[in-house]
Amino acid sequence: MRKALGMIEAVGLTTAIAALDAASKAADITLVGYDKVIGVAKSVSVTIHIAGEVAAVNAAIEAGVEAGNKVGTIVSSKTIARPHEEIDFLINEFKSNLKEKKSKKEEKKNSKKKEENKE
């Protein structure tokens, strides 16, 4: 990768979406994945993973944290500039999981359409 990996951990989906929206508008970054964890701050947290040039990820993280805190609570954020090559494995795993999630949504959508057409 040799660019940067950024992460924003938010309490709740709404906060995470607001943070991602602001981050995406602030700089040229790519969403590479997200995770939902139960138990952070006694709630559900959503961590978004973004990638791009170091300066872009820094700007996106800053904007995302600011926007997220206006809506809810940002637990933590971090930019890893030029991560070690071993991190590429993790990033590829994030991308793979994101593609899987999109694929499952499409399957559900297509299945629902087929059911509606049978009626």
Contacts in CASP RR format, 6 or more apart in sequence:
PFRMAT RR
TARGET T0000
AUTHOR 0000-0000-0000
METHOD contacts of the structure
MODEL  1
MRKALGMIEAVGLTTAIAALDAASKAADITLVGYDKVIGVAKSVSVTIHI
AGEVAAVNAAIEAGVEAGNKVGTIVSSKTIARPHEEIDFLINEFKSNLKE
KKSKKEEKKNSKKKEENKE
1 51 0 8 1.000
1 83 0 8 1.000
1 85 0 8 1.000
1 87 0 8 1.000
1 88 0 8 1.000
1 91 0 8 1.000
2 82 0 8 1.000
3 51 0 8 1.000
3 52 0 8 1.000
3 53 0 8 1.000
3 54 0 8 1.000
3 57 0 8 1.000
3 82 0 8 1.000
4 51 0 8 1.000
4 52 0 8 1.000
4 53 0 8 1.000
4 54 0 8 1.000
4 56 0 8 1.000
4 57 0 8 1.000
4 58 0 8 1.000
4 79 0 8 1.000
4 80 0 8 1.000
4 81 0 8 1.000
4 82 0 8 1.000
4 83 0 8 1.000
5 32 0 8 1.000
5 49 0 8 1.000
5 50 0 8 1.000
5 51 0 8 1.000
5 57 0 8 1.000
5 79 0 8 1.000
5 80 0 8 1.000
5 83 0 8 1.000
5 87 0 8 1.000
5 91 0 8 1.000
6 49 0 8 1.000
6 50 0 8 1.000
6 51 0 8 1.000
6 57 0 8 1.000
6 60 0 8 1.000
6 61 0 8 1.000
6 77 0 8 1.000
6 78 0 8 1.000
6 79 0 8 1.000
6 80 0 8 1.000
7 47 0 8 1.000
7 48 0 8 1.000
7 49 0 8 1.000
7 50 0 8 1.000
7 76 0 8 1.000
7 77 0 8 1.000
7 78 0 8 1.000
7 79 0 8 1.000
8 16 0 8 1.000
8 19 0 8 1.000
8 20 0 8 1.000
8 23 0 8 1.000
8 47 0 8 1.000
8 48 0 8 1.000
8 50 0 8 1.000
8 61 0 8 1.000
8 64 0 8 1.000
8 65 0 8 1.000
8 68 0 8 1.000
8 74 0 8 1.000
8 76 0 8 1.000
8 77 0 8 1.000
9 40 0 8 1.000
9 45 0 8 1.000
9 46 0 8 1.000
9 47 0 8 1.000
9 74 0 8 1.000
9 75 0 8 1.000
9 76 0 8 1.000
9 77 0 8 1.000
10 16 0 8 1.000
10 19 0 8 1.000
10 45 0 8 1.000
10 46 0 8 1.000
10 47 0 8 1.000
10 48 0 8 1.000
10 68 0 8 1.000
10 72 0 8 1.000
10 73 0 8 1.000
10 74 0 8 1.000
10 75 0 8 1.000
11 40 0 8 1.000
11 41 0 8 1.000
11 43 0 8 1.000
11 44 0 8 1.000
11 45 0 8 1.000
11 72 0 8 1.000
11 73 0 8 1.000
11 74 0 8 1.000
11 75 0 8 1.000
12 43 0 8 1.000
12 44 0 8 1.000
12 45 0 8 1.000
12 46 0 8 1.000
12 72 0 8 1.000
13 36 0 8 1.000
13 44 0 8 1.000
13 46 0 8 1.000
14 71 0 8 1.000
14 72 0 8 1.000
15 46 0 8 1.000
15 68 0 8 1.000
15 71 0 8 1.000
15 72 0 8 1.000
15 73 0 8 1.000
15 74 0 8 1.000
16 34 0 8 1.000
16 46 0 8 1.000
16 47 0 8 1.000
16 48 0 8 1.000
16 68 0 8 1.000
18 64 0 8 1.000
18 67 0 8 1.000
18 68 0 8 1.000
18 70 0 8 1.000
18 71 0 8 1.000
18 72 0 8 1.000
19 48 0 8 1.000
19 64 0 8 1.000
19 65 0 8 1.000
19 67 0 8 1.000
19 68 0 8 1.000
19 71 0 8 1.000
19 74 0 8 1.000
20 31 0 8 1.000
20 48 0 8 1.000
20 50 0 8 1.000
20 64 0 8 1.000
21 67 0 8 1.000
22 63 0 8 1.000
22 64 0 8 1.000
22 66 0 8 1.000
22 67 0 8 1.000
22 68 0 8 1.000
23 29 0 8 1.000
23 48 0 8 1.000
23 50 0 8 1.000
23 60 0 8 1.000
23 61 0 8 1.000
23 63 0 8 1.000
23 64 0 8 1.000
23 67 0 8 1.000
24 31 0 8 1.000
24 60 0 8 1.000
25 63 0 8 1.000
26 59 0 8 1.000
26 60 0 8 1.000
26 62 0 8 1.000
26 63 0 8 1.000
26 64 0 8 1.000
27 55 0 8 1.000
27 56 0 8 1.000
27 57 0 8 1.000
27 59 0 8 1.000
27 60 0 8 1.000
27 63 0 8 1.000
28 52 0 8 1.000
28 53 0 8 1.000
28 56 0 8 1.000
29 50 0 8 1.000
29 51 0 8 1.000
29 52 0 8 1.000
29 56 0 8 1.000
29 57 0 8 1.000
29 60 0 8 1.000
30 50 0 8 1.000
30 51 0 8 1.000
30 52 0 8 1.000
31 48 0 8 1.000
31 49 0 8 1.000
31 50 0 8 1.000
31 98 0 8 1.000
32 49 0 8 1.000
32 50 0 8 1.000
32 51 0 8 1.000
32 91 0 8 1.000
32 94 0 8 1.000
32 95 0 8 1.000
32 98 0 8 1.000
33 48 0 8 1.000
33 49 0 8 1.000
33 94 0 8 1.000
33 95 0 8 1.000
33 97 0 8 1.000
33 98 0 8 1.000
34 46 0 8 1.000
34 47 0 8 1.000
34 48 0 8 1.000
34 49 0 8 1.000
34 94 0 8 1.000
34 98 0 8 1.000
35 46 0 8 1.000
35 47 0 8 1.000
35 49 0 8 1.000
36 44 0 8 1.000
36 45 0 8 1.000
36 46 0 8 1.000
37 44 0 8 1.000
37 45 0 8 1.000
37 46 0 8 1.000
37 47 0 8 1.000
38 44 0 8 1.000
39 45 0 8 1.000
40 75 0 8 1.000
41 73 0 8 1.000
41 75 0 8 1.000
45 75 0 8 1.000
49 91 0 8 1.000
49 94 0 8 1.000
50 57 0 8 1.000
50 60 0 8 1.000
50 61 0 8 1.000
51 57 0 8 1.000
51 91 0 8 1.000
54 79 0 8 1.000
54 81 0 8 1.000
54 82 0 8 1.000
57 79 0 8 1.000
57 81 0 8 1.000
58 79 0 8 1.000
61 77 0 8 1.000
61 78 0 8 1.000
61 79 0 8 1.000
64 74 0 8 1.000
64 77 0 8 1.000
65 74 0 8 1.000
65 77 0 8 1.000
68 74 0 8 1.000
80 87 0 8 1.000
83 91 0 8 1.000
END
